[in-house]
Amino acid sequence: MTKETTPHHSSESIDLTAHLGRFTFSNCLMNASGVYCFDADELNELNQSKAGAIVTKSATVEKRTGNPEPRYATLTHGSINSMGLPNLGIDYYIDFVLMAQLDDQAKEKDSKFRFISVSGLSPSENIDILQKIQGTPYQDFVELNLSCPNVIGEPQMGYNFSATRRLLEQVFSFYTKPLGVKLPPYFDLVHFDQMATILNEFPLAYVNVINSIGNGLAIDTETETAVIKPKNGFGGIGGDYVKHTALANVKGFYDRLDPTIKVIGTGGVESGEDVFQHLLCGASMVQIGTSLHEEGPEIFERIERELHDIMASKNYKTIDDFRGKLKSLM
Ligand code: DHB
């Protein structure tokens, strides 16, 4: 009988710790906003998962029921959704995070970072929400969503460069807590240049790319019908379909942003290898949407293990050994 040999590092020598600026996380994995984060039940399940941090559903001032159903569908290689911003209102999410922090303190538990995603229906609604958060004891990250594609009649802010600059000018005239922005995908290198130039004018904690690829259309051939109801079937595409667009946006912004602005990578993550690729492109944290929806919060344990095993096979001890070090062909 041959004895099994361990081809690589012992587990203890691999450290999956991740950083976003001066903040430290047990690992780089998060949910993507919108998935598994609607209410306290879902958020508590994420809290108990292996995710390194969590983010709430994007909040508006008032609670919303969202678009008519069916408004989400699983596709062969991903998903389509036109949820229409169903959420419980910003007060609910602020209360949830503040209570969860008190609970951790009472139990002397290490707190997971809990991000609040904000997606006002207009620039002035975003300002109102951020003013409210500024006036609370909430100190964690806010993710300002500039890329919801599903509210009827509302364009994606991230595709309007001058409006994005105006909004950020207003935000940073009063807002002092850690703030990131979630952007839609860009497809033109000149757009990367233009948006990065704007973002670099502000003390952003991070830029999260990408939101879904907006306004795709999925069709059921047999019934000759669109698969979701809102907007005649138009909705945001996520999952494997968007991975290469996501990686290009992570790398594109990582190369263009001031190094104090970190990048969160989102899009097409269904394995540890996908996370590894996002990290190679420079992501500091990596969010999971469609496959979290498919698999549930146990996915974090699987993906953490797969990332660990890739690092072990390559003799990497920390994510900073390879993060941002994607090579080009000479
Ligand atoms: C919704 C979808 C998004 O992609 C987003 O960023 C915010 C909200 C939605 O339809 O609920």
Residues whose N, C-alpha, C, O or C-beta is under 5 A from the ligand:
A	BS01	DHB	S58 S82 M83 G84 L85 P86 N145 S147 C148 P149 N150 N211 S212 G236
